[in-house]
Amino acid sequence: MATHRTDFCIVGAGPAGLTLALTLLRSGKEVVLLERSRAFNRDYRGEILQPGGLALLAQLGALDGARARGCHEHNRFRLVERGRVLLDIDYRRLPAPHNYLLSIPQRHMLEELLALCQQFEEFTYIEGARAARLVEEDGRVRGVEADEVRVEAHCVIAADGRYSKVRQLAGIETDRREAFAHDVLWFKLQAPPDRLLDDVQVYRADGSPVLAYTSVPDSVQIGWTLPHKGYTDIAAQGIAHIKAQVSRAIPPYADLIDAQIQRLSDLSLLDVFAATARTWVRDGLVLIGDSAHTHGPIGAQGINLAVQDAVLLHPVLLESLRTKDASAAFLRRFELLRRPDIDTVLRLQTLQGKAMLSHNRIASAIRPRAARLLAHTPVYGRILRKIAYGNPRIRVSDELFTSGSRPAAPVTS
């Protein structure tokens, strides 16, 4: 078994893991990153970046390269019911330059972050490595064994997603909250230019609400909501039944649905739930991103929260290494800083889900009036800023970057 000794071992090359790796490398530290997959060409559901995440990626020098791989800007989020716009959230009200939503295949962002990390000789990337055992000594996590690899580190960071293997190996339990009444069936439709959407929309017609937005390349990403835990019953009725239900829910795309959706494997089910780990730390171990807190798709928060986690954890880890203190008591500084933000997002997502996706007579009667009132009150601006930025005080601690490791300044004309 090959053994690597490093400052930090990160498990999971998603948005949180790669962003954290880049900040640590730019600070002159050694990083080993373990990723169970061998490529980023698998399906991802989260493809929307909010302005807060865009700003942080720009500060890290990763945004332009990710955009060059293919993306689509959206200026608005709209709630549309039977052709009538109930809620029109205009991101152009926010300060430039990141006053828009960005639809970008997650693999484009991950490939760009990985390419930046691979510029550093202090970086070791091991793909196809599934975490199998934690290396522990006197109750302290000192590394990870994955297949034929052993990594020993000052601190291990679990960034391996909502079903985190590292969290499981560490014996950390989660509190799952069935806070949402819907799951989501995701699929993409290839569409000609005149069928693409200018805005991110929640579309309400007959049947369950649908999330729709333009994706890359030349496609529309569709998220059809269905009753939570109801997929098995719906799938048992066959693909023709599902196609009919989805077509009722979003009639403008009925012809494309009929032509392109042929089997259940063309659909991807997202089990929508919220969850938080009961603790995010152990001696020698930190959880970030979905490993620590899992969110539903409402408000497009997942990637942004992951990037913010990494940026906030970065200075804590540097101080931990400097002082040679990787105790849970020290690492909990990150959790104490971050958990209030996460609790706020979970509450906001629950309210958004009830407001936009609930399907009963009272909600349908109240929704148009409530939407009109909201658009003309100060609450509108506060909600927009909270959704767009999360905690606006989170920033990249680039003063901790070593000489020569800072991203190049943008060229201005």
N, C-alpha and C positions, 0 to 999 in steps of 0.2 A: 504493500500500500504506500503510494507516494504521500509524503508529508510536506505541507507548506506552513511556514510561520510568517505571520503578518501582523500589522497593527489592527486591521479590522476585517472581519469576514462577514459579507452580506449574502444572504440567501434570498434569491429572487431578483430577476432582471426585469422588473416592471418599472413603472414610472417612479415609484418611491426608491427602489433599490438603485437604479441607475443614476437618478438625480443625486442621491446621497453619495454614491461612489465618486461622481464628478466633483462634488464640493470637497470631499476628503483628499482626492488626488491633487486638486488645485491648492490644497493646503500642505502639500508635500508629504502626505502619509501613504503607507502601503495598504493596498486593498486587494483582497481576493473575493471575487463575485462568483457564486455558484448558481447555475440556472438549469433546471431539469430539462427544458426543451432545447432543441438543437437549432431552431430557427424561429423567427418572429412572424411566420406566415400563417399562424393559426388565426381563428376568428376572434375578434375582440368586439365587445359591445360598446364600451365607452369611447366615444370619438369626439366629444365636444369639450373644448377648452374654454373656460371662462377668462375674463380679463386678468384676474389675479394670477392665475397660472401662467398666462401668456407673459406677463411682466417678469415673473421670476425666471422663466426659461430664456427670455431675452437678456436678463442680467447675467445668466450663465453662458451666453453666447451660443445657445442651442436652438433658438427659435427660427432664425433665418434658414439654417440648413434643413430643419424639419419641414418648414413651409416649402422649400424648393423641391422636396420629394413629392409634393402634391397635397392640396388642401382646398377648402372652400370657406370664404367668409360669409357670415350672416350678421346683418345689422339689427334684426328684430327677433323677439320671441312673441308668438301670437297664440292666443286661445281662440279657436274658431268653432262656432256651433251652428250647424246647418247653413254654412256660408256667411254667417254674421260674425264679425270680429268683436269678441267680448273684451279681450285684454290685449293691448298692443304695447309691449315693453321695448322701447327704442334704446339700444345700447349706445347710440351716438350721443346721447345726453351725457355720457361719462367722459372724463378727460382723455384726449388722444395721448399716445398713439394706439393704445390697446383698448379701444372702445367698440369691440365687436365680439361675437362668438366665432370660434374657429372649429370647423369640422375637419378633422385630420385623422386618417387611419392611424391607429395607435402604433402600428409597426413603424411608421415613418418617424415618429418621435423617438421610439426606442432605438431604432437604427442610428439616428443622429447622435443620441446620448452615448450609445456604445462606441461609435466612431470617435467621439471626443475623448472618452475614457481611454481608448486604445492608443492615444498619442502619448501616454505616460508609461515609462518603463516600470513604474511602481505598481502597475495594474496587472492582475492575473485574472483572466476570464476562463471559467471552466464550464462548458455547456454539457448537457446530457448527464448532469450530476444531481441525483435525487438524495436529499438529506435523509439519512437512515438512523443516525444516532448522535446525541450530543456528547461531547467530551466534557466530563465533569470531574472536579476535584474538590472535596470537602464542601459540596453543595454549590460550588461556583461553576458556571459554564465557562469553559476554556477553549471550546472549539466545536467543530462539526465533522462527522464522518459521512461521506456521500459516495456510494459505490466503492471505487478503489482509491478514493482520495480522503486524506485527513488534513484538516486545516486547523491550526492552533492560532489563536488571536487574543489580543487584549480584550476585545468585545465582539460578540456576535450580534448581528442585526437581522431580525426576521422580517423580510419584506416579501413573503411568499404567498400572499393573497388571503382571500376570505376563508379558505379551508386550509390554513397554514399547517404544514407538517411540523415545522419547528415549534410552533405554539403547542401543538399536541405533544411532542416529545418533551417539552418543558413542563407539562402538566398544568398549563394555564387554562382555566375554563372560561367560557364566554357566556354572556347573557344575551340570548337571542330574543328579539322583540318582533312579534308579528304586527308591526305598526302599519302595514299597508294592506289594502283590501284586494290588490291586484298583483299578478305576475305579468311578465311580458314575453311575447313571442317576437323575436327579432328576425328580420330578413331584409335583403337588398333587392331592388328592382333596377335593372338597366333601363335607362330612360333617355329619350332624345332631348336635346337642349331645351325645347319649348315645354317639356314636362317637368323640368327641374324646379325646385322651390327656392325662392329668394330668402325665405325666413324659416326659422325653426318653429314648428307648429304642433300644438295639441289640437287634434281635429275630432270634433264630436258631431256625429250624425246619428244614424241608427246603430244600435248595438254598442259595443264597448269603445271607449276613447282610443285614439291612435296618436302616437308621436311620430312625426315625419320631418325629415330634413334632407337636403342634398349632401351626398357623400362623394367620395373619390374612388374610382374614376367614373364620371357621368352616371351616377346612380342615385336612387332615393333610398335612404335608410328608413325602414318602417318598424315601429314597435307597437304591436297590437296588444292591448291589455286584456286580460281574462281573469276570472275570479281566482283569487289566491288558492293554490293547491287544486285547481280545477282542470289542469291540463290532461290528466289521465282520462277523465270522462270525455273530454272534448276530442282527444286523439282517437279514442275508441270508435268514434263516429266516422273517422276516415278523413283523408285529405280534402275530398270534395266538400265535405261539410265545413271544414275550417276555411277553405277558400271562399265559400259563400258568405260566411260570417264576416270575414275580413273585408270582402268586397262591399258588403252592406255598410261597414263602418267607415270606409274611405272610398266612396264611389268613383272619384276621378281616376283612380288607379285600378279599377276592376279589370280592365282588359289586360293590363300588364300582369296582374296577379294570376289571372286565368292562364296566360301564356307561359309564365316563367316559374310558377310554383307547382311542382309536379309530385313531390313526395315529402313526407314528414322530415326527412333529413335536410330539406331546404330551409328548415326553420330552426332557430336556436332559442331554447327556453331559458329565461332568467328567473330563477326563484328569488322573488323580491322580499327581502327582510332587512332589518337593522340588527346589528349586534355590536357589542363592545366587549373586549377582553376584560376580565375582572381586575387584572393588573397588566401593565404594559412592560414590566421590568422584572428581571431576576438578577442576582449577582452575575455579571458578565453577559447579560442578554437584554436587548430592547426589541419591542415589537413596533412596527410602523405601518402606515397605510392600511389596507384591508386586513392585514394580520391583527391589527389592534382594534380597528373599528370598520364595520361594514355598513354600506349605505345603499339605498335604492337609487334608481336612475333619475328620479324627479330632481330638477334643478341642475342636472349635469355637474355634480360635485366631485365624483370619484377621483379623477385624475388630478384635479386642482388640490384636493385635500392631501393626496399622496405627495405631490411636489412640495406643498407647504410643510408637511411633516418632515421631509428630508432637510429642507432649508433650516427649519427650527432646531432639528436634532444636531446638525453639523457642529455648531460651537460647543454644545454640551459634550459631544464625543471628544473634541480636541482637548477640552479642559480635563476630561476624564483620563485621557492618555498622558497629558502633561503631569498630572498629579498622581498617576498610577493608581487611580481609584475607580474601579468598575463595579462598585457595590450597587445593590439595588437602591440604597438610600441616595447615592449620588445620581444615578441615572434617572431616578424618579423626578428630577428637576424637569425633564422633558415632559413627562406625563402631567405634572402639575400645571405646566404652562399651556399644554395643548388640550387637555380633556374638556375644559369649559367651552372652547371653540367647537369641539365635536358635538357636545351636548346641544349647543345652539343650532347647529346644522340639522341634527336629527329632529329637533322640535319643528324647525322651519319646513323640512321635507314632509313631515307628517301633515302640517297645515296645508301645504301646497297640494299634496295628494288628495286630501278631502275636498279642497276647493275646486280642483280641476277635473278629478277623475270620478268623484262620487256620482252615483246614478240612481237618483230617486226623485219623486215628484217635487218635494220641498226644495232640494238642492237645485233642480232645474229651474224652478221659479225664482229663486233668490239670486242665482249666479249672475245673470245679466245686470241686475241693479247693483249688486255688490261690486262687480267689475267696473262699472261706470263711476261709482263713488270713489273707489280706490285710485283711479287714474287722476283724480283732481284733488288729492290730499297729500300732505307731506309724507305720509306713510309710504306712498309709492316710491319716492326717491330712496327712503331708508331701506326698503325691501330690495330694491334693485341693487344698491351698493352692497348689501349683505350677501345677496346671491352671487354678485359679480366678483367680489373680493374676499369674502370670508373675513378673516382678521387682517385689516389693511396694514397693521404694524409689522407683519412678518416680511422680512427682506433677506436677501442674500448677504451673508457676513463676508463680503469680499475683502475687507481689511485683514482677514485671516489668511488670505491666499498668499502663497509665497511668490517671490519675485520671478517674473517671466511666466507665471501660470494664469494670469488674468486674461479673460477673453478680450479679443481685439475690440477697440472702440469702433462703433458703427461709422461708416463713411458718410459724410454729409456733403451735399453739393453747395 
